[in-house]
Amino acid sequence: MRTQSPPIDPPSDDKRWRIVNATMRRHGYMPRALIETLNSVQQAFGYLDEDALRYVSAALHVPLSKTYGVATFYHFFTLKPGGAHTCVICLGTACYIKGSADILQALSDHFDVKPGQTTADKRLSLMTARCIGSCGLAPAGVMDSVVIPRLTAAEAIAKVEELVKDGHG
């Protein structure tokens, strides 16, 4: 097991890199720690930027192409900073059949943001999920980590407006 220190310095002096380094150190800077390390970066910084991907790649001796491939393959990793609030609309079969695509379109139109993007003012990220595991509550969404059951387009817009109004992020 490799127990050396990382081959390069972190991208910045930000103290959050200590958390990331602890994750890599715990795994002996072995390539098998890639997913857990990327998760540590995302938890610490909120997303994976190019500097973070390059640093993790070098520290774990993993080709940058593999690091980037893992970061883009798994839907829970994001390469862009998110908004102050997040709205995730489930597009799983049960939710889709019950109209989640229409809800997503209504939110997209109302807030002028495409799915997978963040509004220009950085107040809202509109995301989709293949399934959130709440099929009995279809159509469902997740707003700032709270599952909202049996959504309608009007309810979704109202709930998101409440989240992003002045004083809430």
NORCOR-V582557 format. One record per pair of residues at least 24 apart in sequence whose C-alpha atoms are under 8 Angstrom apart, sorted by sequence separation. I is the first residue (numbers start at 1). J is the second residue. If there is no record, write none. Layout:
((I & J) (I & J))
//
This chain:
((4 & 28) (5 & 29) (17 & 41) (20 & 44) (3 & 28) (4 & 29) (19 & 44) (2 & 28) (3 & 29) (34 & 60) (1 & 28) (2 & 29) (17 & 44) (33 & 60) (2 & 30) (16 & 44) (1 & 30) (16 & 45) (31 & 60) (48 & 77) (50 & 79) (29 & 59) (30 & 60) (31 & 61) (47 & 77) (48 & 78) (49 & 79) (29 & 60) (30 & 61) (31 & 62) (47 & 78) (48 & 79) (49 & 80) (29 & 61) (47 & 79) (48 & 80) (34 & 67) (38 & 71) (47 & 80) (47 & 81) (35 & 70) (42 & 77) (46 & 81) (47 & 82) (83 & 118) (24 & 60) (42 & 78) (46 & 82) (82 & 118) (83 & 119) (87 & 124) (89 & 126) (91 & 128) (92 & 129) (39 & 77) (84 & 122) (85 & 123) (86 & 124) (87 & 125) (88 & 126) (89 & 127) (90 & 128) (91 & 129) (92 & 130) (93 & 131) (83 & 122) (84 & 123) (85 & 124) (86 & 125) (87 & 126) (88 & 127) (89 & 128) (90 & 129) (91 & 130) (92 & 131) (100 & 139) (11 & 51) (82 & 122) (83 & 123) (84 & 124) (85 & 125) (86 & 126) (87 & 127) (88 & 128) (89 & 129) (90 & 130) (91 & 131) (92 & 132) (95 & 135) (98 & 138) (99 & 139) (100 & 140) (124 & 164) (11 & 52) (83 & 124) (84 & 125) (86 & 127) (88 & 129) (90 & 131) (94 & 135) (98 & 139) (123 & 164) (82 & 124) (83 & 125) (90 & 132) (94 & 136) (82 & 125) (92 & 135) (95 & 138) (96 & 139) (11 & 55) (94 & 138) (95 & 139) (10 & 55) (94 & 139) (95 & 140) (9 & 55) (107 & 153) (123 & 169) (8 & 55) (106 & 153) (110 & 157) (103 & 151) (90 & 139) (103 & 152) (104 & 153) (107 & 156) (8 & 58) (90 & 140) (103 & 153) (107 & 157) (7 & 58) (8 & 59) (89 & 140) (90 & 141) (102 & 153) (106 & 157) (6 & 58) (7 & 59) (89 & 141) (6 & 59) (88 & 141) (89 & 142) (103 & 156) (6 & 60) (87 & 141) (88 & 142) (87 & 142) (88 & 143) (86 & 142) (87 & 143) (86 & 143) (87 & 144) (85 & 143) (86 & 144) (85 & 144) (86 & 145) (87 & 160) (85 & 163) (85 & 164) (85 & 169) (84 & 169))
//
